[in-house]
């Protein structure tokens, strides 16, 4: 009996008993004439029939576009203020209007999201116009520190346009650098973090020199235990930039050696010993060498 049961074949979730009592050819005819079974298609549940906290949890995984589409079906749920507040904060973490939005009559986080999105699109086309839009709509205060906080925490701004804006607003650049923390970070890594936040210009000029000058001041303030002077850090930064270009450029055939870098750095930057210069070279070499 066990052998017979093991020979049973299950197709589409049903046992074909006819194969056990009729020839195989007849069994095939029987399967052809048998009415096909219908499979129920999976349907998305009606969120209005679920507990509100569960429905909001499901909708929280949607991006803004899908959330707007969901509002066409579940207007009350998809337009929930908590959902749109999270959408705003996830893209624009520091906006001045957050401090007093609860006092604005008829305020809506969904409407705020649309305004901030429009401002970001405008900024990525024309930075000055985008910032002016933020000021006109009272989204960001016309203050260097508030603007710096907005630029520092916003994910939707293009690095090129951000650099273009900061080149014109050095007061905002100064505040933006003050928001950075380089405590206990090795100088080359801190410089990479700095250029990751503020895109470096493509050519040397007053803007790059101003950036390195302000960065050097901030790095020394964050690491007083190193005993490095601002001018020393300034020289070291340009030495690291030149070394990076030297090691990664295919046009430079004779790459700078570690010994040459240590000698040149020791002559240019006072107070830098051979060990520090060697560690600086090794850090850059491991990335570009």
VOGU-3710 file (C-alpha; in Angstrom, 3 decimals, decimal comma):
1> xxxxxxxxxx> 0,000/0,000/0,000  2,889/2,336/0,785  4,407/1,759/-2,663  1,097/2,594/-4,333  0,716/5,815/-2,409  4,235/6,874/-3,313  3,355/6,488/-6,988  0,589/9,037/-6,733  1,414/12,147/-8,731  0,242/15,519/-7,518
11> xxxxxxxxxx> -0,359/18,140/-10,197  -1,780/21,613/-9,406  -2,478/20,466/-5,897  -4,779/17,556/-6,926  -4,272/13,748/-6,941  -4,945/11,989/-10,261  -6,576/8,811/-9,028  -7,618/7,830/-12,567  -4,034/6,836/-13,373  -4,316/4,062/-10,785
21> xxxxxxxxxx> -7,376/2,404/-12,353  -7,315/3,216/-16,070  -4,642/3,028/-18,752  -2,331/6,031/-19,176  -3,940/7,025/-22,531  -7,413/7,097/-20,989  -6,124/9,047/-18,053  -4,763/11,677/-20,444  -8,186/12,018/-22,095  -9,782/12,370/-18,705
31> xxxxxxxxxx> -7,473/15,226/-17,785  -8,244/17,009/-21,063  -11,991/16,900/-20,482  -11,749/17,890/-16,822  -12,737/21,486/-16,145  -9,707/23,630/-15,386  -9,377/24,807/-11,809  -9,363/28,537/-11,161  -6,675/30,114/-9,102  -7,557/33,181/-7,137
41> xxxxxxxxxx> -5,301/36,103/-7,908  -3,666/37,801/-4,959  -5,280/41,122/-4,153  -3,849/43,986/-2,109  -5,840/44,327/1,091  -8,033/47,323/1,731  -6,002/49,410/4,166  -9,126/51,011/5,593  -10,083/47,641/7,063  -6,786/47,275/8,907
51> xxxxxxxxxx> -5,876/48,932/12,196  -4,741/52,516/11,506  -1,258/51,997/12,951  -0,725/48,982/10,662  -2,001/50,848/7,598  0,312/53,789/8,285  3,225/51,398/8,758  2,565/49,923/5,290  2,333/53,364/3,680  5,510/54,555/5,380
61> xxxxxxxxxx> 7,526/52,366/2,977  6,280/54,296/-0,075  8,242/57,063/-1,749  6,555/60,481/-2,200  5,320/59,712/-5,720  3,704/56,427/-4,707  2,284/58,052/-1,606  0,533/60,638/-3,764  -0,900/57,830/-5,893  -2,040/55,991/-2,777
71> xxxxxxxxxx> -3,890/59,130/-1,701  -6,173/58,668/-4,727  -7,481/55,490/-3,059  -6,898/56,020/0,657  -7,170/59,788/0,965  -7,384/59,914/4,733  -4,502/57,509/5,320  -2,037/58,560/2,612  -2,393/62,243/3,515  -1,543/61,624/7,144
81> xxxxxxxxxx> 0,631/64,408/8,589  3,066/62,005/10,244  3,817/60,285/6,926  4,537/63,544/5,134  6,508/64,934/8,044  8,847/61,925/7,737  9,134/62,508/3,987  10,155/66,122/4,610  12,663/65,410/7,353  14,273/62,526/5,455
91> xxxxxxxxxx> 15,211/64,864/2,576  15,463/68,255/4,296  16,517/67,727/7,894  17,123/71,344/8,930  14,633/73,889/7,626  13,780/77,064/9,511  10,034/76,619/9,102  10,125/73,468/11,267  10,573/75,697/14,322  7,238/77,487/13,977
101> xxxxxxxxxx> 5,134/75,440/11,548  2,749/74,369/14,332  1,702/78,013/14,731  0,777/78,451/11,054  -2,988/78,122/10,430  -3,851/75,405/7,933  -0,280/74,141/7,781  0,232/70,864/5,887  3,418/68,789/5,698  2,362/67,523/2,296
111> xxxxxxxxxx> 2,167/71,072/0,992  5,515/71,818/2,650  7,038/68,841/0,864  5,855/70,193/-2,485  7,352/73,617/-1,728  10,696/72,185/-0,638  10,801/69,908/-3,666  10,137/72,873/-5,973  12,851/74,862/-4,205  15,384/72,029/-4,622
121> xxxxxxxxxx> 14,613/71,655/-8,323  14,994/75,402/-8,789  18,274/75,443/-6,830  19,692/72,654/-8,995  18,978/74,804/-12,046  19,778/78,285/-10,682  21,171/78,327/-7,108  20,435/82,006/-6,489  16,840/81,654/-7,659  16,366/78,515/-5,583
131> xxxxxxxxxx> 17,604/80,225/-2,424  15,469/83,266/-3,158  12,442/80,956/-3,474  13,212/79,485/-0,040  13,357/82,968/1,461  10,162/84,171/-0,228  8,192/81,157/0,997  9,649/81,598/4,517  11,109/78,108/4,379  14,696/79,082/5,229
141> xxxxxxxxxx> 15,658/82,287/7,026  17,968/84,673/5,198  20,768/84,059/7,670  24,199/82,526/6,879  23,943/79,931/9,644  20,408/78,857/8,697  21,392/78,598/5,038  24,473/76,580/5,993  22,369/74,160/8,033  20,011/73,721/5,101
151> xxxxxxxxxx> 22,874/72,988/2,697  24,586/70,698/5,208  21,576/68,429/5,773  19,745/68,492/2,433  20,198/65,434/0,228  18,570/66,726/-2,959  21,057/69,417/-3,991  23,611/68,889/-6,745  27,216/69,251/-5,593  28,130/71,430/-8,581
161> xxxxxxxxxx> 25,347/73,935/-7,898  26,119/73,876/-4,199  29,748/74,789/-4,967  28,596/77,514/-7,344  26,433/79,040/-4,620  29,146/78,860/-1,932  31,626/80,528/-4,260  29,352/83,566/-4,243  28,431/83,358/-0,549  31,677/83,029/1,407
171> xxxxxxxxxx> 29,824/83,941/4,616  27,716/80,795/4,204  30,858/78,785/3,393  32,393/79,885/6,692  29,329/78,771/8,670  29,114/75,516/6,745  32,697/74,630/7,651  31,973/75,445/11,286  29,292/72,740/11,233  31,890/70,098/10,327
181> xxxxxxxxxx> 33,604/67,985/12,976  37,111/66,620/12,383  37,885/65,563/15,926  40,379/62,680/16,107  40,362/62,259/12,301  43,626/61,845/10,410  44,297/64,874/8,203  43,950/63,135/4,784  40,678/61,524/5,878  39,402/64,842/7,213
191> xxxxxxxxxx> 40,278/66,491/3,897  38,340/63,799/2,009  35,368/64,323/4,296  35,615/68,067/3,694  35,596/67,721/-0,091  32,793/65,182/0,189  30,665/67,840/1,860  31,874/70,789/-0,219  32,795/69,888/-3,775  36,312/70,992/-4,692
201> xxxxxxxxxx> 36,772/73,403/-7,609  38,282/72,030/-10,793  41,141/74,520/-10,820  43,257/76,369/-8,303  42,145/79,889/-7,461  41,018/82,177/-4,676  38,019/79,969/-3,902  40,151/76,853/-3,319  42,649/78,819/-1,255  39,830/80,260/0,850
211> xxxxxxxxxx> 38,361/76,777/1,340  41,679/75,307/2,502  42,328/78,292/4,754  38,991/77,887/6,533  39,365/74,109/6,670  42,811/74,425/8,266  41,426/76,722/10,927  38,580/74,308/11,681  40,856/71,249/11,745  43,170/72,878/14,279
221> xxxxxxxxxx> 40,191/73,886/16,421  38,923/70,285/16,444  42,359/68,785/17,201  44,278/71,079/19,559  46,103/68,060/21,021  48,097/67,689/17,780  49,892/70,969/18,353  49,785/71,858/14,644  49,625/75,472/13,537  47,056/76,645/11,003
231> xxxxxxxxxx> 49,754/77,574/8,488  51,297/74,106/8,815  47,977/72,386/8,138  47,400/74,749/5,200  50,708/73,716/3,603  50,091/70,034/4,333  46,688/70,183/2,635  48,159/71,500/-0,605  50,975/68,952/-0,359  48,391/66,172/-0,098
241> xxxxxxxxxx> 46,392/67,571/-3,023  49,513/67,761/-5,202  50,556/64,257/-4,168  47,102/62,914/-5,049  47,298/64,482/-8,504  50,818/63,159/-8,960  49,898/59,570/-8,061  46,597/59,306/-9,920  47,366/61,268/-13,094  48,302/59,061/-16,084
251> xxxxxxxxxx> 50,261/61,982/-17,572  52,805/61,918/-14,740  55,299/59,183/-15,581  57,762/59,647/-12,740  55,669/59,358/-9,587  56,823/61,059/-6,427  58,499/58,653/-4,041  57,937/58,535/-0,322  61,430/59,842/0,348  60,900/62,820/-1,954
261> xxxxxxxxxx> 57,566/63,649/-0,344  59,033/63,538/3,159  61,930/65,790/2,129  59,691/68,329/0,364  57,123/68,364/3,160  59,740/68,819/5,854  61,167/71,820/3,990  57,773/73,438/3,336  55,960/72,762/6,626  57,787/73,551/9,835
271> xxxxxxxxxx> 57,246/71,268/12,794  56,393/68,177/10,729  58,589/65,184/11,497  59,468/62,342/9,169  57,016/59,920/10,779  54,021/62,198/10,226  55,048/62,949/6,639  55,524/59,232/5,991  52,078/58,381/7,351  50,551/61,098/5,176
281> xxxxxxxxx> 52,222/59,635/2,093  51,129/56,086/2,940  47,510/57,177/3,368  47,403/58,800/-0,077  49,415/56,014/-1,719  46,994/53,320/-0,515  44,155/55,147/-2,267  45,808/56,350/-5,482  49,013/54,336/-5,709
//
